[in-house]
Amino acid sequence: MNWRSVVPGAFLLVVVIVGALCSFIWTPFDVAGLDIRNKMQTSSAIHWLGTDHLGRDILSMLMVGARTSLAVALVAVFIGMGVGVPLGLFAAARRNSWVDELIMRGNDLVFAFPALLIAIMITAVFGPSAINAIIAIGIFNIPVFARLTRGAAMSLWTREFIMAARVAGKGELRISYEHVLPNLTNLLIVQGTIQFSLGILAEAGLSYIGLGAQPPIPSWGRMLAESQTLITLAPHLALYPGLAIVFTVLGLNLLGDGLRDWLDPRLRRER
């Protein structure tokens, strides 16, 4: 395992997760409480990261915003995996058939629409919310996992242990879940960390343009959006949420690189 990637990546991610979990039971200040007299303060002994344009404590908002970003990205990844992996397995089991063609062309159609456009279409009908952001990012993740699963499963269907399972009388679906899927677990874990980091960025982007979590729920993306008109007066309003996004995505990418090196036997042999 590449500990130089895993250790700093895990550390950054643990810090964010601990902050998000602590926000359920404690934050330094109430994120819904306004204190206009102390607005746009810089770091101090009372407000460690300062206050925003409404006098809210930035550290408290970052902690609750971490909870929002992690929840949206995690659920979206599970949606992508939960739908995309079975579709990819089924397409690989029925390879070179009309079923395979239908599934993959459907994936191509969904993949042609970025998460932002999907979110705009969903919010145009149901309105902006964190739930709709989850749905939009989750839908975008489905073809990613479906393509990855099908491509990796196709190479496994030519292996000897699959032929032995077919000789034993097992059907295609049973072989897919008993023999093919376990051999794809490592690949899916690594891809899951990548999509998790992309989900953090997507949630921040959707919240930035007002399509993600709505007030009074704090969100890193909306904190950036609210700070853009005050960037010259109070640059710390954009600095801290921007750093939170950067460090979270960096931690996930470092952790994903380390897991890839550990789980891929070819890379282990090279080392």
N, C-alpha and C positions, 0 to 999 in steps of 0.2 A: 504493500500500500504506500502511496505517495503521501507521507505524513506532512510534508511541507505544504501540501494543499489542504489536506483534511483538517489538520489542527486549527489553522487560522479561519478556515471556512466554517468549521463547527463552532468555534468561539464566537464569531460574529453572529451566526444564526441563533446560538443559545442566548446571547444578550438580547436579541430582538424578541425571541419567544418568551424569555423570563419577563421582559417588560410588558408584553402583551398579556401574559397570565396574571401578573400583578395588578394590571388595570381592572380586572374583574372585582377585586376586593379593596384595592387602594390606589389612589393617585395623589400626588402632592396637593393638588387643588381640584375643585370641581370644574370639569371641562365645560359645563353649561353656565358657570358663573361668570358674569361680566364685571369688570372693574375698570371703568373708563378712566378714572383718575390715574391709574398706573399703566396706561397703555404704552406699547412699544418701548418698554424698558429693556435694557441690555442685561446681561448675566449679573446676578447678584446673589447674596447669601439666601435670600428668600425665594427668588425665582432663578434657578440655576441656569436656565437657558433663555431667560427673559420672558417677555409677554408680547402678545400680538396686538393688532390694531383695536381690539375690543377689550384688552386687559386680561385675556385668558392666558393661563400658564402654558408655555410651549412644551415643556417636558411632559406635562399631563396629557396634552393633546397628541404628542408623539406616541405615548404609551397606548392610548386608546386607538389611535390611527394604525398602529402595528397590528392590533387585534383585527381591525377591519380588513387591512391588506392581506394578512395571512389567511384569514377565513375565506375571503373571496377567491384567492389564488388556489388554496388547497381544495376547496369544494369543486372549483372549475377543473382541476386536474383529475379529481375522482370521476367527474362527469365524463371527461374525455377518455379516461381509461375504461370506465364502466361500459361505455357504448362502443368506443373505437376498437378496443382489443377483441371483443367477441366478433365484431364485424370483420376485422382483419383475419382472425382464425377461420371464420366461416368462408371467406373469400379464398383463402389459401387451400382449404379442404376441397372446395369446388373450383379449383384453378382451371383456367381456360374454358370456362362455361359461361352461359349467359348470366348466371347468378354472380359470378366473379366480376364480370363486365359491368353489371348493373350497380353493384356495391362500389366499385372503384370509380365509375363515372359519377355516381352520386357524391362520393368524397371529393372528386375534382370540382364539382359544382359548389359545394360548401367551402372548399379551400380557396375558391376564387374570391370570396367575400372576406375581407379582414375583420377582426374582432370589432373594430371601431364602427364599421358599416353595419355589422349585425346588431350592435348595440343601438345604433341610431334607429334602425328599423323596429327593434323591440320597444324602445322607449317612445317611439312615435305612437305606438298602439297602447302600451301599458303604463307609460310614464317612467321617469328616471328613478332608479333605486339600486341598492346593493344587490338585491335578488336578481334584477334584470342584468346587472353587470356580470354576475356569476353565470347566468344562462348564456350570455353572449360569448364570454371567454370559454365556457365549457363547450359550446357548439363549435367554436373554432378549433378546440383541442381534439375533437373527435376524428377528423381526417388525418391529423398528425399521427395519432396512435394507430389508426387503422392502416395507414400506409406502412408504418414501421413494422407492425405486427405481421402484415401480409408478406412483406419483403423478406423478413427473417424466417417466417414459417415456411415459405416456399422452398428455401434451401434445406430445411429439415425434412421435408416430405420425401426427399431422395435418399435419406440416410438408412442404414441397415436396420437400426432398431425400430424404425417406423414400418419397414417392410415386414419385420418379424411380428409386429403387432397386428398388421393386416392379415398375415398368415394365420394368426391365432384367432381370427374371426371378429376382431374389434371393428366397429364402424368408424366413419370419418370423424364424427363429432366426439366420440369417446377418445379416439386417438389424439384429437386436438387438445382436449383438456387434461388428459392423463399423461401425455408424452411431449406434445409440442409446447404447450404453455409453460410447464416447469423449466424448459430450456430457454425460454425467453424472459424469465423473471429478471435476470441481471440487466439485460438491455432495457427493459421497461422501467426499472428503478432509476437508471441513469437518465433516461429520457424524461422521467417524472420530475427529477430535480431541475432539469433544463426548463420544462414547461412551467414549473412552479415559479422560477425566477422571471420568466416571461409573463406569467400571470400577475406578478407584483407590478411589473412595468405597465401592463395593460390596465390594471385597476387604477393605478395612479393617473394614467392618461385619460381614462374615462371620467374619473373624478375631476380632473383638471378642466375638462370641458363641460362639467355639470351633469354627466350621465351616470355617475357612480353613486356612492353613499351620499345621502342628502342631510343637510343640517337638521338637528344639532349634532349628528354623529360625525366625529372628526375623521378626516381622511388626509393622508399625505399629499395626494394630488390636489385636493381642494385647498390645502394650506399653501401650496405653491401658487395656485391660481389667485388666491386672495392677496398674496404678497407681491405680485408682479407690479402693481401700481405704486408700491411703497418701497421698491427695491433700493432707491437712492437714499431714502430717509432711514430705513431700517433693514439693511441687508441680511441681518440674522433671521428675519422672518422666512426667507427663502433658503438660507444656508442649512438650517437644521433638518427640515423635511427632505431637502435634496440629498443631504448626507445619509439620512435614514434609508432612503431608497437605494442609494449607491452601495452602502455597506451590506444591506440585505441581499441585493442581487449578487454582489461580489462574493458574499459568504456562500450562497447557494451554488454559484458557478465553481468556486474552489472545491466545495464539497462534492459536486458532481464530477469534477475532474479526478479527484482522489478515488471516488467510488468506481469510476470507469477503469482506472489503472488497477484497482484491486479485483474487480469482478471479471475483467476481460483476461482470460488465460494467455492470450497471445502477447499482451502487454507485459504480463508477469514474466513470461519466458524471456522477453527482450531485456528485462531488468536483471 
